[in-house]
Amino acid sequence: MLKGLGGLGDMAGMMKKAQQMQTRMAELQEEMASMMVEGEAGAGLVKATCSAKGELKGLDIDPSIFNGDDKEVVEDLILAAIKDAQAKAAERAQHEMARLTEDLGLPKDMKLPF
């Protein structure tokens, strides 16, 4: 009669893991807001800093690139640096999520929403 309830022990373990993961994901979200990555373009003439969540936090431009004739080049370098920083932020976020799932005993390649 209770034959189908044999997996309830596994269910309790899964629920506990889910709660741990939810708690750890919330902590990781907060940590990622303060993790910084830097992208650059033009051999370091333009540098962009982003949080690991991809939010642009800073921009550093070497004054030597300011020349009225090179406006488009400067704009391109700024965009390239920002894109580089955002790509590194996404990579860092994925690395942190893989670490989280591994710490919780979940498959390393498990995709979690972020």
Secondary structure, 3 states (H helix, E strand, C coil): CCHHHCCHHHHHHHHHHHHHHHHHHHHHHHHHHHCEEEEEECCCCEEEEEECCCCEEEEEECHHHCCHHHHHHHHHHHHHHHHHHHHHHHHHHHHHHHHHHHHCCCCCCCCCCC
